[in-house]
């Protein structure tokens, strides 16, 4: 068994797809009023499903977990932070050095946390 897909429950898949398209610099492979899907370079499929139509209904949406994106170096963490901030992405935690490396945390339109990090050298 190999997990191959992550799905987030969102208010508007079309609006969330536009948000993630800017962040990932990647177009969705599927988009409709109730669902959008990206195939990320590493092969992971990333879905955005309308929280209004998912069955069975979702009891929780954003904030219960994090999407973790590994950067190649500490400088990339800082560069991505500056780029995302310039795109008016909401930042919960600016770049900081944690025990697991350099990191910052952003949040999407539905409150899903996005952590960018790189382990210490």
Steps between C-alpha positions, in 0.01 A plus 500: 500500500633844401318825578488702180252782560421769752159673494415822681139604561456859383225756465562563129715255300533753217628777731729258685635366170591856395677550837701176472574556131685819601678328791602188304550681166307207354162475328235259631439193284130505589270776619125528556272683744527207745852361450847598380810286468873554454766239424812623678850446359576222752190310388271585792145584392361802686122539501271782609143382566204723579420463869138557399480188281740246653329179616497411778505861613821631654493591867825699482662714234816715521750515783495137614822405323778647289613465143878474529722615215869421524728771364845420366682752723443761771531772238209346306282518815569874520452551124164317498387698804578828323327385178187380681484814713518708180201297371309594819500146635412509870808414708449349847869469586784687329824315421655366817755242604335207680654179636410328170641776277406830334125542456202729447126437505235644270127439483271452199153643438335234720746505790713203389853546630790481254843448655813558292813359663851376445682276747820633659821443303 
